[in-house]
Amino acid sequence: FSTAIAITEQPVSVSVPVGYSFVLRCRAQGRTSLQYQWFCQYQSDCRLIPGATNQDLPIIAEQTQLYTCRVNDLHRNAVFSDWVKVEVHQCVARGLPPQLWRGEPVIVLNPSEQQRVEVGQPLQLQCAAMGVPAPSYQWYHNGNLLEQQKRKKLWITRTKVSDSGTYLCCASNSHGEHWTNAVDVQIGEQSQPTSLCCTSPGVRCKIALLVGNNRYQHHPNLMAPVRDVFELGRLLEHLGFQVVSLLD
């Protein structure tokens, strides 16, 4: 009887501002009529939600909690849906989300603008975004995707000099994507700034200024301006240019 009930639509995790109204959905199929019962868990306390016996569970977001739905039939068969997280942001910048928000990612926490870490010490960067469904995260270093960094927190246990550079994170869901601000990270001793003028007589100085902008007020975001800046900058350095890169 393990297949007597099958969950056909699982509830979905969300990340929303406090006071936001939404609905968790669960759908199932069985050989007899089915009954639904929702449960919630806050910290270690798991409890039945009185009266929550419909396929849909209306919620007004108050605090971050976990939810699951039990489905049973007339033969005492029962299955539980996936546990889903309703993440509630208590402090959201005024005006976010807009009234016409449809669940697309909205960055509510950017990583600290500048970091300096000694070699061998840990590096932690953090971001957060709202979204329905809850956004997934992907971190980038110097425009290159970091395969293992897919959480809100980027964590490097022991840093190396090669970990220096620019980091940013992309939050995405089925409605689109949104990028955090870029953060410059320096690993090791303070380096001397590169001189932007040539002092040797008879030497022509070649300077390239690259601007990668992904935040336009009246234009859709570009595909990968940050990565383009780093790739073009690397090419120009090989050609003898001193490169200055600016992001957003």
C-alpha positions as CSV (number, residue, x, y, z in Angstrom):
1,F,0.0,0.0,0.0
2,S,3.0,2.3,-0.2
3,T,1.8,3.7,-3.5
4,A,-1.8,4.1,-2.4
5,I,-1.3,7.8,-2.1
6,A,0.9,9.9,-4.4
7,I,1.8,13.5,-3.9
8,T,1.3,15.2,-7.3
9,E,2.1,18.8,-6.3
10,Q,4.6,19.5,-3.5
11,P,4.5,22.8,-1.5
12,V,7.2,25.3,-2.4
13,S,9.6,27.2,-0.1
14,V,9.2,31.0,-0.2
15,S,11.2,34.0,1.1
16,V,8.9,36.9,1.8
17,P,8.6,40.2,3.8
18,V,6.8,40.2,7.2
19,G,3.0,40.6,6.7
20,Y,3.0,39.2,3.2
21,S,0.0,37.0,2.3
22,F,0.4,33.8,0.2
23,V,-0.8,30.2,-0.1
24,L,1.1,26.9,0.3
25,R,-0.4,24.2,-2.0
26,C,-0.4,20.4,-1.8
27,R,-2.1,18.0,-4.2
28,A,-2.3,14.3,-4.0
29,Q,-4.0,11.3,-5.7
30,G,-5.3,8.1,-4.0
31,R,-7.6,5.1,-4.4
32,T,-10.2,6.6,-2.0
33,S,-11.1,10.1,-0.9
34,L,-8.2,11.9,0.8
35,Q,-7.8,14.1,3.9
36,Y,-5.2,16.8,4.4
37,Q,-3.6,18.1,7.6
38,W,-0.9,20.8,7.8
39,F,1.8,21.0,10.4
40,C,4.4,23.7,11.2
41,Q,7.7,23.6,13.0
42,Y,9.4,26.5,14.8
43,Q,12.8,25.7,16.2
44,S,12.3,22.3,17.7
45,D,8.5,22.6,18.3
46,C,6.4,20.7,15.7
47,R,2.7,21.1,16.0
48,L,-0.6,20.4,14.1
49,I,-2.2,23.6,12.7
50,P,-5.9,23.6,14.0
51,G,-8.4,23.8,11.1
52,A,-5.7,23.5,8.4
53,T,-7.4,20.6,6.7
54,N,-7.6,21.8,3.1
55,Q,-5.2,21.4,0.1
56,D,-4.3,25.1,0.3
57,L,-2.9,26.7,3.5
58,P,-3.3,30.5,3.5
59,I,-0.5,32.2,5.5
60,I,0.2,35.7,6.6
61,A,4.0,35.8,7.1
62,E,5.0,36.5,10.7
63,Q,8.1,34.4,11.5
64,T,10.3,31.9,9.7
65,Q,8.9,28.4,10.0
66,L,8.9,25.0,8.4
67,Y,5.7,23.4,7.0
68,T,4.5,20.0,5.8
69,C,1.2,18.4,4.9
70,R,0.0,15.0,5.8
71,V,-2.3,13.2,3.4
72,N,-4.3,10.1,4.5
73,D,-7.0,8.0,2.9
74,L,-9.9,5.8,4.3
75,H,-7.6,2.8,4.7
76,R,-5.2,4.6,7.2
77,N,-2.5,5.0,4.6
78,A,-0.7,8.3,5.0
79,V,2.1,10.2,3.4
80,F,3.8,13.5,4.2
81,S,4.8,16.2,1.7
82,D,8.3,17.7,1.6
83,W,9.1,20.1,4.4
84,V,9.3,23.6,3.0
85,K,10.7,26.7,4.6
86,V,8.8,30.0,4.8
87,E,11.6,32.5,5.4
88,V,10.3,35.8,6.8
89,H,12.3,39.0,6.5
90,Q,11.5,41.3,9.4
91,C,13.6,44.3,8.2
92,V,13.0,45.2,4.6
93,A,14.0,48.5,3.0
94,R,11.0,50.8,2.7
95,G,9.2,50.3,-0.6
96,L,10.2,46.7,-1.1
97,P,8.7,44.7,-2.5
98,P,6.7,47.0,-4.8
99,Q,2.9,46.6,-4.9
100,L,3.1,44.8,-8.2
101,W,5.7,42.3,-6.9
102,R,5.0,38.9,-8.4
103,G,7.8,36.9,-6.6
104,E,10.8,37.8,-8.7
105,P,14.1,37.9,-6.6
106,V,14.7,41.1,-4.6
107,I,18.0,41.5,-2.9
108,V,17.5,42.5,0.8
109,L,21.1,41.9,2.0
110,N,24.3,42.7,0.0
111,P,27.7,41.4,1.0
112,S,30.0,43.9,2.8
113,E,31.5,46.3,0.3
114,Q,35.2,45.6,1.0
115,Q,37.0,42.8,2.7
116,R,40.6,42.3,3.7
117,V,41.7,38.9,5.0
118,E,45.1,37.5,5.9
119,V,46.3,34.4,4.1
120,G,45.0,31.2,5.8
121,Q,42.2,32.9,7.5
122,P,38.5,32.2,6.7
123,L,36.4,34.3,4.4
124,Q,32.7,34.7,4.7
125,L,30.4,36.7,2.5
126,Q,26.7,36.8,2.9
127,C,23.6,37.9,0.9
128,A,19.9,37.3,1.0
129,A,17.0,37.8,-1.4
130,M,13.2,37.5,-1.2
131,G,11.3,35.5,-3.8
132,V,8.3,33.3,-4.5
133,P,9.5,30.5,-4.9
134,A,12.5,31.0,-2.6
135,P,15.5,32.0,-4.8
136,S,18.5,29.8,-5.4
137,Y,22.0,31.3,-5.1
138,Q,25.1,31.2,-7.2
139,W,28.4,33.0,-6.3
140,Y,31.0,34.2,-8.8
141,H,34.6,35.1,-8.4
142,N,36.2,37.5,-11.0
143,G,33.2,36.6,-13.3
144,N,33.8,32.8,-13.0
145,L,31.1,30.6,-11.5
146,L,32.0,28.9,-8.2
147,E,30.6,25.4,-8.5
148,Q,30.5,24.7,-4.7
149,Q,29.2,28.1,-3.6
150,K,25.4,27.8,-4.0
151,R,24.1,29.2,-0.6
152,K,23.4,32.6,0.8
153,K,26.7,32.4,2.7
154,L,30.0,32.0,0.8
155,W,32.5,30.3,3.0
156,I,36.2,29.7,2.3
157,T,37.9,28.0,5.3
158,R,41.5,28.8,4.5
159,T,42.1,31.6,2.0
160,K,44.9,31.8,-0.5
161,V,46.3,34.8,-2.4
162,S,44.5,33.5,-5.5
163,D,41.1,34.0,-3.6
164,S,41.6,37.8,-4.0
165,G,39.3,39.5,-6.4
166,T,35.7,40.5,-7.0
167,Y,32.8,38.5,-5.7
168,L,29.1,38.8,-6.4
169,C,26.1,36.5,-6.1
170,C,23.1,35.9,-8.4
171,A,19.7,35.1,-6.8
172,S,17.3,33.5,-9.2
173,N,13.9,31.7,-9.4
174,S,11.3,31.0,-12.1
175,H,10.5,34.7,-12.4
176,G,14.0,35.9,-13.1
177,E,17.3,36.8,-11.5
178,H,18.9,39.6,-9.5
179,W,22.6,40.3,-8.7
180,T,24.1,41.6,-5.5
181,N,26.5,44.4,-5.4
182,A,30.1,43.4,-6.2
183,V,32.5,43.2,-3.3
184,D,36.3,43.5,-3.6
185,V,38.3,41.0,-1.4
186,Q,42.0,41.3,-0.8
187,I,43.9,38.4,0.6
188,G,47.4,38.9,2.2
189,E,49.5,41.9,2.6
190,Q,48.4,45.4,1.5
191,S,49.6,45.8,-2.0
192,Q,50.8,49.0,-3.5
193,P,48.4,50.6,-6.0
194,T,49.3,50.3,-9.6
195,S,50.6,53.5,-11.0
196,L,48.5,54.9,-13.8
197,C,51.3,57.0,-15.3
198,C,54.5,56.1,-17.0
199,T,57.6,57.8,-15.7
200,S,60.2,56.2,-18.0
201,P,61.2,58.7,-20.7
202,G,60.2,57.7,-24.2
203,V,57.7,55.1,-23.0
204,R,54.1,55.4,-24.2
205,C,51.6,54.7,-21.5
206,K,48.5,52.6,-22.4
207,I,45.6,52.8,-20.0
208,A,42.2,51.0,-20.5
209,L,39.1,52.0,-18.5
210,L,36.5,49.2,-18.5
211,V,33.0,49.7,-17.1
212,G,30.7,46.8,-16.5
213,N,27.2,48.0,-15.8
214,N,24.2,45.7,-15.0
215,R,21.9,48.1,-13.3
216,Y,20.0,50.2,-15.8
217,Q,17.0,52.2,-14.9
218,H,15.2,52.0,-18.2
219,H,16.9,48.9,-19.9
220,P,16.9,45.2,-19.1
221,N,19.9,43.7,-17.5
222,L,22.7,42.5,-19.8
223,M,23.7,38.9,-20.0
224,A,27.1,38.9,-18.3
225,P,28.7,42.3,-18.1
226,V,30.9,41.4,-15.1
227,R,32.4,38.4,-16.8
228,D,32.9,40.4,-20.0
229,V,34.9,43.0,-18.1
230,F,37.2,40.5,-16.6
231,E,37.8,38.6,-19.8
232,L,38.4,41.8,-21.8
233,G,40.6,43.2,-19.0
234,R,42.8,40.0,-19.1
235,L,43.2,40.4,-22.8
236,L,44.2,44.0,-22.6
237,E,46.7,43.3,-19.9
238,H,48.4,40.8,-22.2
239,L,48.6,43.6,-24.8
240,G,50.4,45.8,-22.4
241,F,47.6,48.0,-21.1
242,Q,47.2,49.1,-17.5
243,V,43.5,48.2,-16.8
244,V,41.1,49.9,-14.5
245,S,37.8,48.0,-14.1
246,L,34.6,49.6,-12.6
247,L,31.5,47.6,-11.9
248,D,28.0,49.1,-11.7
